[in-house]
Amino acid sequence: MRKSYRVKSEKDFQRVFSAGHSVANRYFVIYQLARPGQKHFRVGISVGKKVGHTAVLRNQIKRYIRQSLHELHDELPRQMDFLVIARKGAGSLDMAATKSNLIHVLTLARLLAAPAHSNQEERG
């Protein structure tokens, strides 16, 4: 993910925290803020020491999150800044579970459309 797709500065993080709307599931919290006129979304990722005691684990979680967002790139709204905050249990997730939990929380935040195939499976 290129640097232009990242929320990097403390000022930008605080703007999304204070003015943004938040949604959470068991493993992630999403803060979002609409930014009209922006060419593409920007994302900030935060994984604290409570989530993983070693830098290796925290970096692995961030890599999983970045890869999941990269795979969902075309489905995410363009004019949006959002933050992904990992919660305590996120350190136990593998790549597939990380992506599935991110899809869940992004759907709750209305940043992704609800997956159509899961609705059909439930009905059938």
N, CA, C and O atoms as a MOPAC input file, in Angstrom:
PM7 MOZYME 1SCF
protein

 N      0.85300 1    -1.17500 1     0.00000 1
 C      0.00000 1     0.00000 1     0.00000 1
 C      0.90200 1     1.24200 1     0.00000 1
 O      1.77000 1     1.40200 1     0.85800 1
 N      0.67100 1     2.10700 1    -0.98000 1
 C      1.50100 1     3.30100 1    -1.09600 1
 C      1.26100 1     4.26400 1     0.06100 1
 O      0.22600 1     4.21200 1     0.72600 1
 N      2.24200 1     5.14900 1     0.29100 1
 C      2.13800 1     6.10100 1     1.39800 1
 C      0.95100 1     7.04400 1     1.24600 1
 O      0.39700 1     7.50700 1     2.24300 1
 N      0.56000 1     7.33100 1     0.01700 1
 C     -0.56600 1     8.24100 1    -0.19500 1
 C     -1.87900 1     7.63100 1     0.29200 1
 O     -2.87100 1     8.34300 1     0.45500 1
 N     -1.89100 1     6.31200 1     0.52600 1
 C     -3.08400 1     5.62800 1     1.02900 1
 C     -3.08200 1     5.51900 1     2.54900 1
 O     -3.94100 1     4.84100 1     3.11300 1
 N     -2.14700 1     6.16200 1     3.21700 1
 C     -2.04000 1     6.00900 1     4.67000 1
 C     -2.33000 1     7.30900 1     5.40600 1
 O     -1.95900 1     8.39300 1     4.95500 1
 N     -2.99200 1     7.18100 1     6.53200 1
 C     -3.13800 1     8.28600 1     7.47300 1
 C     -1.90800 1     8.18500 1     8.36300 1
 O     -1.77600 1     7.23500 1     9.13500 1
 N     -1.00600 1     9.15900 1     8.26000 1
 C      0.27400 1     9.03700 1     8.94800 1
 C      0.41000 1    10.00400 1    10.13800 1
 O      0.87600 1     9.61300 1    11.20800 1
 N      0.00400 1    11.24800 1     9.94500 1
 C      0.30200 1    12.26100 1    10.95900 1
 C     -0.62900 1    12.15100 1    12.16800 1
 O     -1.77200 1    11.70700 1    12.05700 1
 N     -0.12200 1    12.55700 1    13.29300 1
 C     -0.90300 1    12.57700 1    14.53200 1
 C     -2.12400 1    13.47900 1    14.37900 1
 O     -3.19600 1    13.17800 1    14.90500 1
 N     -1.95700 1    14.58100 1    13.65900 1
 C     -3.05800 1    15.51600 1    13.43300 1
 C     -4.20700 1    14.83900 1    12.67200 1
 O     -5.37300 1    15.00100 1    13.03300 1
 N     -3.87500 1    14.08400 1    11.62500 1
 C     -4.89900 1    13.37900 1    10.85700 1
 C     -5.57000 1    12.28500 1    11.68400 1
 O     -6.78600 1    12.10700 1    11.61100 1
 N     -4.77100 1    11.54300 1    12.48000 1
 C     -5.33700 1    10.51700 1    13.35600 1
 C     -6.34300 1    11.15300 1    14.31600 1
 O     -7.45200 1    10.64800 1    14.48800 1
 N     -5.94700 1    12.25800 1    14.93500 1
 C     -6.82100 1    12.91000 1    15.91000 1
 C     -8.08500 1    13.46800 1    15.26100 1
 O     -9.15100 1    13.46000 1    15.87700 1
 N     -7.97700 1    13.95000 1    14.03000 1
 C     -9.15100 1    14.46600 1    13.32000 1
 C    -10.17200 1    13.34800 1    13.11800 1
 O    -11.36800 1    13.55100 1    13.32700 1
 N     -9.70300 1    12.17500 1    12.71300 1
 C    -10.61500 1    11.05100 1    12.49200 1
 C    -11.18800 1    10.57100 1    13.83000 1
 O    -12.37700 1    10.26300 1    13.91500 1
 N    -10.34600 1    10.50400 1    14.88500 1
 C    -10.82800 1    10.09100 1    16.21000 1
 C    -11.90900 1    11.02700 1    16.72700 1
 O    -12.95400 1    10.57300 1    17.19200 1
 N    -11.66600 1    12.32600 1    16.64800 1
 C    -12.58600 1    13.27300 1    17.27500 1
 C    -13.85000 1    13.51300 1    16.45700 1
 O    -14.93500 1    13.62400 1    17.02800 1
 N    -13.73400 1    13.59400 1    15.14200 1
 C    -14.89100 1    13.92100 1    14.31700 1
 C    -15.52500 1    12.69600 1    13.67600 1
 O    -16.62400 1    12.78300 1    13.12800 1
 N    -14.85400 1    11.57300 1    13.73900 1
 C    -15.33200 1    10.39200 1    13.03500 1
 C    -16.32600 1     9.56100 1    13.82300 1
 O    -16.55200 1     9.77400 1    15.01400 1
 N    -16.90700 1     8.61300 1    13.11900 1
 C    -17.88300 1     7.67500 1    13.67000 1
 C    -17.17100 1     6.33700 1    13.87100 1
 O    -16.34100 1     5.95900 1    13.04500 1
 N    -17.47800 1     5.61300 1    14.95100 1
 C    -16.78800 1     4.34300 1    15.19200 1
 C    -17.74800 1     3.16300 1    15.23500 1
 O    -18.90700 1     3.29000 1    15.63000 1
 N    -17.23100 1     2.01100 1    14.81400 1
 C    -17.95200 1     0.73600 1    14.82200 1
 C    -16.93500 1    -0.32100 1    15.22200 1
 O    -15.75700 1    -0.20900 1    14.88200 1
 N    -17.38400 1    -1.35800 1    15.95000 1
 C    -16.43100 1    -2.36200 1    16.42300 1
 C    -17.02300 1    -3.76200 1    16.34800 1
 O    -18.24000 1    -3.94900 1    16.35500 1
 N    -16.12800 1    -4.73600 1    16.27500 1
 C    -16.48700 1    -6.12500 1    16.52500 1
 C    -15.49300 1    -6.64300 1    17.55900 1
 O    -14.81300 1    -5.84500 1    18.20400 1
 N    -15.39400 1    -7.93100 1    17.72800 1
 C    -14.56000 1    -8.49100 1    18.77900 1
 C    -13.06300 1    -8.17800 1    18.59600 1
 O    -12.34400 1    -8.02600 1    19.58300 1
 N    -12.59500 1    -8.08100 1    17.35100 1
 C    -11.16600 1    -7.95700 1    17.10000 1
 C    -10.70400 1    -6.60000 1    16.58700 1
 O     -9.52200 1    -6.27500 1    16.70400 1
 N    -11.61100 1    -5.79300 1    16.01800 1
 C    -11.20300 1    -4.52500 1    15.41800 1
 C    -12.19800 1    -3.41800 1    15.72100 1
 O    -13.38900 1    -3.66400 1    15.91600 1
 N    -11.68300 1    -2.18600 1    15.75700 1
 C    -12.51500 1    -0.99000 1    15.84500 1
 C    -12.20200 1    -0.17200 1    14.59700 1
 O    -11.03800 1    -0.01700 1    14.22900 1
 N    -13.23600 1     0.35100 1    13.95000 1
 C    -13.06800 1     1.19600 1    12.77000 1
 C    -13.58200 1     2.59000 1    13.10000 1
 O    -14.73100 1     2.74600 1    13.51400 1
 N    -12.74600 1     3.59700 1    12.92100 1
 C    -13.16700 1     4.99300 1    12.98500 1
 C    -13.16100 1     5.49400 1    11.55200 1
 O    -12.20900 1     5.24300 1    10.81300 1
 N    -14.21200 1     6.20000 1    11.14800 1
 C    -14.28800 1     6.67100 1     9.76700 1
 C    -14.67700 1     8.13600 1     9.71000 1
 O    -15.40600 1     8.63800 1    10.56600 1
 N    -14.17900 1     8.81100 1     8.68800 1
 C    -14.47300 1    10.22500 1     8.47500 1
 C    -14.52500 1    10.48000 1     6.97500 1
 O    -13.56700 1    10.18800 1     6.25900 1
 N    -15.64100 1    11.02300 1     6.49900 1
 C    -15.78000 1    11.34200 1     5.07300 1
 C    -14.87600 1    12.52400 1     4.73200 1
 O    -14.78100 1    13.48800 1     5.49200 1
 N    -14.21400 1    12.43500 1     3.58000 1
 C    -13.31800 1    13.49200 1     3.11000 1
 C    -13.64400 1    13.79300 1     1.64700 1
 O    -12.95600 1    13.29400 1     0.75600 1
 N    -14.67400 1    14.59400 1     1.38100 1
 C    -15.05700 1    14.90000 1    -0.00300 1
 C    -13.89500 1    15.51300 1    -0.78000 1
 O    -13.10900 1    16.29500 1    -0.24400 1
 N    -13.80800 1    15.14200 1    -2.04400 1
 C    -12.75500 1    15.68200 1    -2.89800 1
 C    -11.47400 1    14.87100 1    -2.90600 1
 O    -10.54200 1    15.18500 1    -3.64600 1
 N    -11.42000 1    13.84200 1    -2.09900 1
 C    -10.22100 1    12.99600 1    -2.03200 1
 C    -10.24400 1    11.98000 1    -3.17300 1
 O    -11.30400 1    11.44400 1    -3.49800 1
 N     -9.08100 1    11.70700 1    -3.79000 1
 C     -9.02100 1    10.78700 1    -4.93000 1
 C     -9.17300 1     9.32600 1    -4.51700 1
 O     -9.70600 1     8.52200 1    -5.28100 1
 N     -8.71500 1     8.97600 1    -3.32300 1
 C     -8.77200 1     7.59600 1    -2.85700 1
 C     -8.84100 1     7.58400 1    -1.33600 1
 O     -8.54400 1     8.58200 1    -0.67900 1
 N     -9.23700 1     6.43700 1    -0.78700 1
 C     -9.32400 1     6.32400 1     0.66200 1
 C     -7.92800 1     6.37600 1     1.27400 1
 O     -6.92700 1     6.11900 1     0.60600 1
 N     -7.88900 1     6.71400 1     2.56000 1
 C     -6.64800 1     6.63500 1     3.33200 1
 C     -6.95400 1     5.83400 1     4.59000 1
 O     -8.04400 1     5.94000 1     5.15300 1
 N     -5.99700 1     5.03900 1     5.02500 1
 C     -6.20600 1     4.18900 1     6.18800 1
 C     -5.04300 1     4.36300 1     7.16400 1
 O     -3.88700 1     4.49600 1     6.76200 1
 N     -5.37600 1     4.35900 1     8.44600 1
 C     -4.38100 1     4.33900 1     9.51500 1
 C     -4.56400 1     3.05100 1    10.29400 1
 O     -5.69100 1     2.62500 1    10.54600 1
 N     -3.46400 1     2.43500 1    10.67200 1
 C     -3.53200 1     1.16400 1    11.39400 1
 C     -2.82200 1     1.33200 1    12.73000 1
 O     -1.70900 1     1.85200 1    12.79700 1
 N     -3.48500 1     0.88200 1    13.79200 1
 C     -2.89500 1     0.96100 1    15.11900 1
 C     -3.00800 1    -0.39700 1    15.81600 1
 O     -4.09500 1    -0.96000 1    15.94900 1
 N     -1.86600 1    -0.90200 1    16.25400 1
 C     -1.82000 1    -2.16200 1    16.99100 1
 C     -0.98000 1    -1.88800 1    18.23600 1
 O      0.23700 1    -1.73000 1    18.14400 1
 N     -1.62900 1    -1.83400 1    19.39500 1
 C     -0.94900 1    -1.49400 1    20.62900 1
 C     -0.25100 1    -2.67600 1    21.28300 1
 O     -0.39000 1    -3.81700 1    20.84400 1
 N      0.49800 1    -2.38500 1    22.33400 1
 C      1.24600 1    -3.43000 1    23.04200 1
 C      0.34000 1    -4.40300 1    23.78800 1
 O      0.75800 1    -5.51900 1    24.09800 1
 N     -0.89200 1    -3.99800 1    24.08000 1
 C     -1.82600 1    -4.92900 1    24.72300 1
 C     -2.23500 1    -6.04800 1    23.76700 1
 O     -2.62000 1    -7.13500 1    24.19700 1
 N     -2.14900 1    -5.77100 1    22.47400 1
 C     -2.53200 1    -6.75600 1    21.46300 1
 C     -1.43000 1    -7.78600 1    21.28600 1
 O     -1.70000 1    -8.98600 1    21.22500 1
 N     -0.19100 1    -7.32200 1    21.20400 1
 C      0.94700 1    -8.21300 1    21.03600 1
 C      2.14200 1    -7.63500 1    21.76100 1
 O      2.49100 1    -6.47000 1    21.57300 1
 N      2.76500 1    -8.44900 1    22.58700 1
 C      3.86500 1    -7.94200 1    23.40400 1
 C      5.14800 1    -7.74900 1    22.61600 1
 O      6.02800 1    -7.00200 1    23.04300 1
 N      5.26900 1    -8.41300 1    21.46500 1
 C      6.49100 1    -8.27100 1    20.67600 1
 C      6.20900 1    -7.47700 1    19.41200 1
 O      5.10800 1    -7.52800 1    18.86300 1
 N      7.20500 1    -6.75000 1    18.96300 1
 C      7.08000 1    -5.97800 1    17.73300 1
 C      6.82500 1    -6.89600 1    16.54500 1
 O      6.13100 1    -6.51800 1    15.60200 1
 N      7.38400 1    -8.09900 1    16.58800 1
 C      7.20200 1    -9.06200 1    15.50100 1
 C      5.70900 1    -9.38200 1    15.33400 1
 O      5.19900 1    -9.37800 1    14.21400 1
 N      5.01800 1    -9.65500 1    16.42900 1
 C      3.58900 1    -9.97800 1    16.36800 1
 C      2.77100 1    -8.77200 1    15.93700 1
 O      1.86000 1    -8.90900 1    15.12000 1
 N      3.07800 1    -7.59200 1    16.46900 1
 C      2.33500 1    -6.38600 1    16.09100 1
 C      2.51400 1    -6.08700 1    14.60200 1
 O      1.55400 1    -5.72000 1    13.92400 1
 N      3.71900 1    -6.24100 1    14.09700 1
 C      3.97000 1    -5.99900 1    12.67300 1
 C      3.27200 1    -7.03300 1    11.79800 1
 O      2.80000 1    -6.70900 1    10.70800 1
 N      3.20300 1    -8.27400 1    12.26900 1
 C      2.50000 1    -9.31500 1    11.51900 1
 C      1.01000 1    -8.96900 1    11.40400 1
 O      0.41600 1    -9.11300 1    10.33600 1
 N      0.42000 1    -8.51900 1    12.49800 1
 C     -0.98900 1    -8.13100 1    12.48700 1
 C     -1.20000 1    -6.98400 1    11.48900 1
 O     -2.16600 1    -6.99600 1    10.72600 1
 N     -0.30200 1    -6.00100 1    11.49500 1
 C     -0.41100 1    -4.87800 1    10.55900 1
 C     -0.27600 1    -5.34500 1     9.10900 1
 O     -0.98200 1    -4.85300 1     8.22900 1
 N      0.62300 1    -6.28700 1     8.86400 1
 C      0.77100 1    -6.82900 1     7.50300 1
 C     -0.50700 1    -7.52300 1     7.05900 1
 O     -0.93800 1    -7.35200 1     5.91900 1
 N     -1.11900 1    -8.30600 1     7.94600 1
 C     -2.38000 1    -8.98500 1     7.63500 1
 C     -3.47900 1    -7.96700 1     7.30600 1
 O     -4.23100 1    -8.14300 1     6.34800 1
 N     -3.56000 1    -6.90800 1     8.10500 1
 C     -4.57500 1    -5.87900 1     7.88100 1
 C     -4.33500 1    -5.18500 1     6.54200 1
 O     -5.26900 1    -5.01400 1     5.75800 1
 N     -3.08900 1    -4.78300 1     6.27500 1
 C     -2.76700 1    -4.11300 1     5.01000 1
 C     -3.08000 1    -4.99500 1     3.81000 1
 O     -3.64400 1    -4.52100 1     2.82300 1
 N     -2.71500 1    -6.28600 1     3.88400 1
 C     -2.97900 1    -7.19900 1     2.77600 1
 C     -4.48100 1    -7.37800 1     2.56500 1
 O     -4.94800 1    -7.40900 1     1.42700 1
 N     -5.22800 1    -7.49400 1     3.64400 1
 C     -6.68400 1    -7.63200 1     3.52700 1
 C     -7.29100 1    -6.39900 1     2.86900 1
 O     -8.15800 1    -6.51900 1     2.00300 1
 N     -6.83900 1    -5.21200 1     3.27600 1
 C     -7.35500 1    -3.97700 1     2.69000 1
 C     -6.93400 1    -3.85000 1     1.23000 1
 O     -7.68400 1    -3.32700 1     0.40600 1
 N     -5.73900 1    -4.32700 1     0.91300 1
 C     -5.27800 1    -4.31100 1    -0.47600 1
 C     -6.19700 1    -5.17600 1    -1.35000 1
 O     -6.53700 1    -4.79300 1    -2.46900 1
 N     -6.59200 1    -6.33300 1    -0.83600 1
 C     -7.48200 1    -7.22000 1    -1.58000 1
 C     -8.89700 1    -6.64300 1    -1.71400 1
 O     -9.61400 1    -6.97000 1    -2.65900 1
 N     -9.29300 1    -5.78800 1    -0.77000 1
 C    -10.62900 1    -5.17600 1    -0.79000 1
 C    -10.62500 1    -3.77500 1    -1.41000 1
 O    -11.64500 1    -3.08500 1    -1.40600 1
 N     -9.48800 1    -3.36700 1    -1.93600 1
 C     -9.26200 1    -2.00400 1    -2.42300 1
 C    -10.38800 1    -1.47300 1    -3.30400 1
 O    -10.86300 1    -0.35800 1    -3.08600 1
 N    -10.81900 1    -2.24100 1    -4.28400 1
 C    -11.81800 1    -1.77200 1    -5.24400 1
 C    -13.21200 1    -1.62800 1    -4.64500 1
 O    -14.05400 1    -0.92300 1    -5.20200 1
 N    -13.46100 1    -2.27900 1    -3.53100 1
 C    -14.78800 1    -2.24300 1    -2.90900 1
 C    -14.92800 1    -1.13800 1    -1.86000 1
 O    -16.03800 1    -0.86000 1    -1.40500 1
 N    -13.81900 1    -0.50700 1    -1.47200 1
 C    -13.85400 1     0.51600 1    -0.42800 1
 C    -14.17500 1     1.88700 1    -1.02700 1
 O    -13.75500 1     2.18100 1    -2.14600 1
 N    -14.91900 1     2.73500 1    -0.29100 1
 C    -15.26600 1     4.06200 1    -0.81200 1
 C    -14.02300 1     4.95000 1    -0.93300 1
 O    -13.12000 1     4.88800 1    -0.10000 1
 N    -13.99500 1     5.76400 1    -1.97100 1
 C    -12.81500 1     6.56900 1    -2.26500 1
 C    -12.63900 1     7.75300 1    -1.31900 1
 O    -11.52700 1     8.01500 1    -0.85900 1
 N    -13.69800 1     8.45500 1    -1.02900 1
 C    -13.57100 1     9.71300 1    -0.29100 1
 C    -13.75600 1     9.50900 1     1.20300 1
 O    -14.68100 1    10.05100 1     1.80900 1
 N    -12.85800 1     8.71800 1     1.79100 1
 C    -12.99100 1     8.34100 1     3.19200 1
 C    -11.61800 1     8.16200 1     3.82800 1
 O    -10.71600 1     7.57800 1     3.22700 1
 N    -11.46800 1     8.66300 1     5.03800 1
 C    -10.32600 1     8.32100 1     5.88000 1
 C    -10.86100 1     7.37100 1     6.93000 1
 O    -11.93100 1     7.61100 1     7.49000 1
 N    -10.13600 1     6.29300 1     7.20800 1
 C    -10.56200 1     5.42800 1     8.30600 1
 C     -9.36700 1     4.83500 1     9.02000 1
 O     -8.29000 1     4.66500 1     8.45000 1
 N     -9.58900 1     4.52900 1    10.27600 1
 C     -8.56600 1     3.94800 1    11.13300 1
 C     -9.00400 1     2.54600 1    11.51200 1
 O    -10.17500 1     2.31100 1    11.80900 1
 N     -8.06500 1     1.61900 1    11.50000 1
 C     -8.31100 1     0.25000 1    11.94800 1
 C     -7.50000 1     0.06900 1    13.22400 1
 O     -6.27100 1     0.11600 1    13.19500 1
 N     -8.18500 1    -0.13700 1    14.33600 1
 C     -7.53400 1    -0.34900 1    15.62600 1
 C     -7.71900 1    -1.81400 1    15.99200 1
 O     -8.84700 1    -2.29900 1    16.07700 1
 N     -6.61700 1    -2.51500 1    16.20600 1
 C     -6.69300 1    -3.93200 1    16.57300 1
 C     -6.97700 1    -4.04000 1    18.07000 1
 O     -6.42200 1    -3.29000 1    18.87400 1
 N     -7.84400 1    -4.98000 1    18.43000 1
 C     -8.14700 1    -5.26300 1    19.82600 1
 C     -7.34300 1    -6.46800 1    20.31000 1
 O     -6.65200 1    -7.12800 1    19.53400 1
 N     -7.44800 1    -6.73300 1    21.59200 1
 C     -6.60300 1    -7.72000 1    22.25500 1
 C     -6.52900 1    -9.09000 1    21.57700 1
 O     -5.43000 1    -9.63100 1    21.44900 1
 N     -7.63500 1    -9.66600 1    21.14400 1
 C     -7.62500 1   -11.00700 1    20.57300 1
 C     -7.07800 1   -11.10200 1    19.16400 1
 O     -6.89000 1   -12.21000 1    18.66200 1
 N     -6.81300 1    -9.97200 1    18.50000 1
 C     -6.39300 1    -9.97800 1    17.09100 1
 C     -5.06400 1   -10.69600 1    16.87700 1
 O     -4.78100 1   -11.14600 1    15.76600 1
 N     -4.25200 1   -10.81000 1    17.91300 1
 C     -2.96300 1   -11.48200 1    17.78400 1
 C     -3.08200 1   -12.97000 1    17.53200 1
 O     -2.12800 1   -13.59300 1    17.06600 1
 N     -4.22200 1   -13.55000 1    17.82900 1
 C     -4.40300 1   -14.99200 1    17.64900 1
 C     -4.96600 1   -15.35300 1    16.27500 1
 O     -5.11400 1   -16.53500 1    15.96200 1
 N     -5.28100 1   -14.34700 1    15.44800 1
 C     -5.89800 1   -14.59600 1    14.14800 1
 C     -4.85400 1   -14.89300 1    13.07400 1
 O     -3.76000 1   -14.32900 1    13.08000 1
 N     -5.21300 1   -15.78900 1    12.15100 1
 C     -4.36900 1   -15.99000 1    10.97200 1
 C     -4.86200 1   -15.04100 1     9.87700 1
 O     -5.78500 1   -14.25800 1    10.10200 1
 N     -4.25000 1   -15.11100 1     8.70000 1
 C     -4.58500 1   -14.18300 1     7.61600 1
 C     -6.05500 1   -14.28400 1     7.21300 1
 O     -6.72000 1   -13.25900 1     7.07100 1
 N     -6.57000 1   -15.48900 1     7.02900 1
 C     -7.96100 1   -15.67700 1     6.59000 1
 C     -8.94600 1   -15.13900 1     7.63200 1
 O     -9.92900 1   -14.48700 1     7.28100 1
 N     -8.68100 1   -15.41300 1     8.90300 1
 C     -9.56900 1   -14.93200 1     9.96800 1
 C     -9.49500 1   -13.41000 1    10.08800 1
 O    -10.50600 1   -12.75700 1    10.34500 1
 N     -8.30600 1   -12.85000 1     9.90300 1
 C     -8.15400 1   -11.39600 1     9.94000 1
 C     -8.99700 1   -10.76000 1     8.84300 1
 O     -9.72700 1    -9.80100 1     9.09300 1
 N     -8.89500 1   -11.29200 1     7.63200 1
 C     -9.66300 1   -10.72800 1     6.51000 1
 C    -11.15700 1   -10.86400 1     6.75200 1
 O    -11.90900 1    -9.92000 1     6.50800 1
 N    -11.59500 1   -12.01300 1     7.22300 1
 C    -13.02500 1   -12.21200 1     7.44000 1
 C    -13.55800 1   -11.28200 1     8.53700 1
 O    -14.66700 1   -10.76300 1     8.41300 1
 N    -12.78800 1   -11.06600 1     9.60100 1
 C    -13.21500 1   -10.14300 1    10.65300 1
 C    -13.18300 1    -8.69400 1    10.18500 1
 O    -14.02700 1    -7.89200 1    10.58800 1
 N    -12.21600 1    -8.35400 1     9.33800 1
 C    -12.18500 1    -6.99700 1     8.78000 1
 C    -13.38500 1    -6.76700 1     7.86400 1
 O    -13.99900 1    -5.70100 1     7.90600 1
 N    -13.72000 1    -7.75000 1     7.04300 1
 C    -14.89400 1    -7.62800 1     6.17800 1
 C    -16.14600 1    -7.41600 1     7.03900 1
 O    -17.00200 1    -6.59500 1     6.70900 1
 N    -16.24200 1    -8.15700 1     8.13500 1
 C    -17.39600 1    -8.01600 1     9.03300 1
 C    -17.49400 1    -6.60700 1     9.60100 1
 O    -18.55900 1    -5.99200 1     9.54600 1
 N    -16.39800 1    -6.09100 1    10.14400 1
 C    -16.46300 1    -4.77500 1    10.78100 1
 C    -16.60400 1    -3.66000 1     9.72800 1
 O    -17.25200 1    -2.64900 1     9.99700 1
 N    -16.01700 1    -3.82400 1     8.55700 1
 C    -16.19000 1    -2.82800 1     7.48900 1
 C    -17.63100 1    -2.82300 1     6.97600 1
 O    -18.14900 1    -1.77500 1     6.59300 1
 N    -18.27100 1    -3.97900 1     6.96600 1
 C    -19.67900 1    -4.05500 1     6.58700 1
 C    -20.54800 1    -3.37100 1     7.63700 1
 O    -21.48700 1    -2.65200 1     7.29600 1
 N    -20.23800 1    -3.59400 1     8.91200 1
 C    -20.96800 1    -2.91300 1     9.98900 1
 C    -20.82000 1    -1.39600 1     9.88100 1
 O    -21.75400 1    -0.64700 1    10.16600 1
 N    -19.62300 1    -0.95300 1     9.46100 1
 C    -19.35400 1     0.48200 1     9.32400 1
 C    -19.92300 1     1.04900 1     8.02700 1
 O    -19.82200 1     2.24800 1     7.76900 1
 N    -20.52700 1     0.17200 1     7.20700 1
 C    -21.09100 1     0.53500 1     5.90600 1
 C    -20.03400 1     1.05500 1     4.94100 1
 O    -20.32500 1     1.87500 1     4.07100 1
 N    -18.80600 1     0.57300 1     5.10100 1
 C    -17.74100 1     0.88100 1     4.15100 1
 C    -17.68800 1    -0.17200 1     3.04800 1
 O    -17.11600 1     0.06500 1     1.98400 1
 N    -18.28000 1    -1.32300 1     3.30200 1
 C    -18.40200 1    -2.39600 1     2.31300 1
 C    -19.87200 1    -2.78200 1     2.21500 1
 O    -20.61400 1    -2.72300 1     3.19500 1
 N    -20.26800 1    -3.17100 1     1.02800 1
 C    -21.62500 1    -3.69800 1     0.86800 1
 C    -21.67600 1    -5.08300 1     1.50000 1
 O    -20.67900 1    -5.80500 1     1.49300 1
 N    -22.81700 1    -5.45400 1     2.04200 1
 C    -22.96700 1    -6.78500 1     2.63500 1
 C    -22.73900 1    -7.83500 1     1.55700 1
 O    -23.26900 1    -7.70100 1     0.45400 1
 N    -21.96200 1    -8.87900 1     1.84700 1
 C    -21.70100 1    -9.90600 1     0.84500 1
 C    -22.98500 1   -10.59300 1     0.40200 1
 O    -23.74200 1   -11.10000 1     1.23000 1
 N    -23.23000 1   -10.60800 1    -0.89700 1
 C    -24.47100 1   -11.17400 1    -1.43500 1
 C    -24.50700 1   -12.68700 1    -1.28900 1
 O    -25.56600 1   -13.26100 1    -1.03800 1
 N    -23.35600 1   -13.34000 1    -1.44600 1
 C    -23.34800 1   -14.79900 1    -1.39700 1
 C    -23.70300 1   -15.34200 1    -0.02100 1
 O    -24.27700 1   -16.42700 1     0.06700 1
 N    -23.38600 1   -14.63300 1     1.05400 1
 C    -23.72300 1   -15.13800 1     2.38400 1
 C    -25.23100 1   -15.07700 1     2.62900 1
 O    -25.78500 1   -15.92900 1     3.32400 1
 N    -25.89800 1   -14.06400 1     2.05400 1
 C    -27.35500 1   -13.97800 1     2.20500 1
 C    -28.05100 1   -15.12400 1     1.47000 1
 O    -29.03200 1   -15.68000 1     1.96500 1
 N    -27.54100 1   -15.47400 1     0.28900 1
 C    -28.13300 1   -16.54300 1    -0.47000 1
 C    -27.95800 1   -17.88400 1     0.23300 1
 O    -28.85900 1   -18.72200 1     0.20600 1
 N    -26.81400 1   -18.08900 1     0.85700 1
 C    -26.57100 1   -19.33300 1     1.56900 1
 C    -27.50500 1   -19.48000 1     2.75200 1
 O    -27.98400 1   -20.57800 1     3.03700 1
 N    -27.77100 1   -18.36100 1     3.45600 1
 C    -28.64700 1   -18.41800 1     4.61800 1
 C    -30.09300 1   -18.72700 1     4.20300 1
 O    -30.81700 1   -19.41800 1     4.92000 1
 N    -30.49500 1   -18.21500 1     3.05700 1
 C    -31.86900 1   -18.44200 1     2.59300 1
 C    -32.04800 1   -19.85900 1     2.06900 1
 O    -33.10200 1   -20.46700 1     2.25700 1
 N    -31.00800 1   -20.39000 1     1.40300 1
 C    -31.13000 1   -21.69000 1     0.73400 1
 C    -30.98600 1   -22.82300 1     1.63400 1
 O    -31.06700 1   -23.97200 1     1.19900 1

